[in-house]
């Protein structure tokens, strides 16, 4: 069972870094940490209440946020802030990108959520 105090400290790391992150983004980060390594599988793992896959555009935005990529919103560039927690590379076995943790993401998981 997970230590709730350690999990609270894990979540506080986002607040301390002034990084605004939603529970959906934390869910995606933890799924990547658990081995989900591409956007299609992430969509399936993050299914909606009716059992349908999470929308691809939303999954893409989450991956962009967690990988530190900025975005345009209402004609302005918005930086995501903070160090990237995941990165993409060409997937060795599937078409598309593989999602993996950065060193910062690995440290965050290792410091708070590993046994």
C-alpha positions, -999 to 999 in steps of 0.1 A, spaced: 0 0 0 12 35 -8 23 58 20 -2 87 19 22 111 35 48 103 7 21 107 -19 11 141 -4 48 152 -6 49 139 -42 19 162 -50 34 191 -31 64 191 -55 42 205 -82 30 233 -60 65 241 -48 77 244 -84 48 268 -92 37 243 -118 0 241 -122 -9 205 -129 -43 189 -130 -52 155 -116 -56 143 -152 -20 153 -159 -8 136 -127 -28 105 -138 -11 105 -172 24 110 -156 18 81 -133 6 59 -162 38 67 -182 58 59 -150 40 26 -148 49 16 -184 23 31 -207 46 42 -234 25 57 -263 -4 81 -267 -28 54 -280 -22 32 -250 -25 63 -228 -59 70 -243 -71 35 -236 -58 36 -200 -74 69 -193 -109 59 -205 -139 81 -198 -169 72 -175 -187 56 -204 -158 34 -212 -148 52 -243 -111 61 -249 -98 95 -236 -99 120 -266 -67 119 -286 -65 157 -287 -67 159 -249 -41 132 -245 -18 151 -269 -22 183 -249 -14 164 -217 17 149 -232 28 183 -246 24 198 -211 43 170 -193 71 172 -219 74 210 -213 62 221 -247 45 255 -247 14 263 -266 -6 291 -282 -38 303 -265 -58 332 -277 -29 345 -298 -3 343 -270 25 319 -263 22 301 -230 52 284 -215 44 253 -195 70 261 -168 90 236 -148 113 209 -160 98 183 -184 87 152 -167 84 130 -198 100 130 -232 92 115 -266 113 96 -290 106 74 -320 91 42 -307 113 12 -315 84 -12 -320 54 8 -330 46 37 -353 47 70 -335 64 82 -304 74 64 -273 68 82 -240 95 79 -213 103 96 -181 130 123 -180 156 122 -153 135 147 -134 104 125 -137 124 94 -126 137 113 -96 102 125 -86 89 89 -88 120 75 -71 120 100 -42 83 96 -33 66 66 -48 91 37 -50 96 12 -23 
